[in-house]
Amino acid sequence: MDDRLYRNVMGSFATGVTVITTKVADVVHGMTANAFMSVSLNPKLIAVSIGANAKMHHHIKYSKKFAINILSSNQLKESKQFSGQLQSETEITFVNYNGLPILEDTLAVVTCELHSEYVVGDHTIFIGQVTGAKIEQKDPLLFSQGKYRELKELQI
């Protein structure tokens, strides 16, 4: 199967946009990701899939904790910065939540301690045990078919 066809098919699934954050040696690291999901309610577990060559892969293995920042519709700039799409970096302000750096103005945040990890193909699926969560009343930033999208209610 052609790699481009596969990427286009997978990219047609609309997802929310997250920025994974962690801290290593007093330096904050972040990476945009949409391969994120809830795994279990009891115990509370989430999964995030990260490419073996991504810097965040090493950072999570080292720090053993991370936060999932679920971006709101007004955080396009943050998504682009942490995915390397911006020409120059802008200053991002982080706040501390449950001992982890998180972005301000997110829709929601989940903090985790590394529970387990599974190498699958060219990615590692990191399972995080949830240590904290918070949510705000905001609209999500969405991504589908290679474009950022906004949520709109259907008139039925």
Solvent accessible surface area in square Angstrom, and as a share of the most:
residue,aa,sasa,rsa
1,M,183,0.82
2,D,88,0.45
3,D,112,0.58
4,R,134,0.49
5,L,98,0.49
6,Y,113,0.43
7,R,155,0.56
8,N,82,0.42
9,V,76,0.44
10,M,104,0.47
11,G,28,0.27
12,S,58,0.37
13,F,152,0.64
14,A,60,0.46
15,T,27,0.16
16,G,32,0.31
17,V,4,0.02
18,T,4,0.03
19,V,0,0.00
20,I,0,0.00
21,T,0,0.00
22,T,0,0.00
23,K,85,0.36
24,V,22,0.13
25,A,89,0.69
26,D,126,0.65
27,V,83,0.48
28,V,46,0.26
29,H,46,0.21
30,G,23,0.22
31,M,36,0.16
32,T,28,0.16
33,A,10,0.08
34,N,70,0.36
35,A,49,0.38
36,F,55,0.23
37,M,120,0.53
38,S,87,0.56
39,V,67,0.39
40,S,33,0.21
41,L,146,0.73
42,N,141,0.72
43,P,64,0.40
44,K,115,0.49
45,L,20,0.10
46,I,10,0.05
47,A,8,0.06
48,V,1,0.00
49,S,30,0.19
50,I,1,0.00
51,G,18,0.17
52,A,56,0.43
53,N,155,0.79
54,A,32,0.25
55,K,168,0.71
56,M,5,0.02
57,H,26,0.11
58,H,113,0.50
59,H,26,0.11
60,I,0,0.00
61,K,82,0.35
62,Y,143,0.55
63,S,22,0.14
64,K,116,0.49
65,K,79,0.34
66,F,0,0.00
67,A,0,0.00
68,I,0,0.00
69,N,0,0.00
70,I,37,0.19
71,L,0,0.00
72,S,2,0.01
73,S,37,0.24
74,N,111,0.57
75,Q,3,0.01
76,L,70,0.35
77,K,96,0.41
78,E,29,0.13
79,S,0,0.00
80,K,61,0.26
81,Q,24,0.11
82,F,34,0.14
83,S,51,0.33
84,G,65,0.62
85,Q,97,0.43
86,L,60,0.30
87,Q,186,0.83
88,S,78,0.50
89,E,149,0.67
90,T,59,0.34
91,E,162,0.73
92,I,28,0.14
93,T,85,0.49
94,F,59,0.25
95,V,58,0.33
96,N,116,0.59
97,Y,53,0.20
98,N,79,0.41
99,G,46,0.44
100,L,4,0.02
101,P,8,0.05
102,I,1,0.01
103,L,4,0.02
104,E,79,0.36
105,D,89,0.46
106,T,9,0.05
107,L,27,0.14
108,A,12,0.10
109,V,0,0.00
110,V,21,0.12
111,T,0,0.00
112,C,0,0.00
113,E,98,0.44
114,L,33,0.17
115,H,95,0.42
116,S,28,0.18
117,E,59,0.26
118,Y,122,0.46
119,V,121,0.70
120,V,82,0.47
121,G,72,0.70
122,D,108,0.56
123,H,70,0.31
124,T,2,0.01
125,I,54,0.28
126,F,0,0.00
127,I,18,0.09
128,G,0,0.00
129,Q,72,0.32
130,V,34,0.20
131,T,68,0.39
132,G,13,0.13
133,A,67,0.52
134,K,84,0.36
135,I,121,0.61
136,E,90,0.40
137,Q,177,0.79
138,K,74,0.31
139,D,83,0.43
140,P,25,0.16
141,L,6,0.03
142,L,34,0.17
143,F,54,0.23
144,S,13,0.08
145,Q,116,0.52
146,G,58,0.55
147,K,125,0.53
148,Y,51,0.19
149,R,91,0.33
150,E,135,0.61
151,L,106,0.53
152,K,166,0.70
153,E,146,0.65
154,L,145,0.72
155,Q,169,0.75
156,I,207,1.05
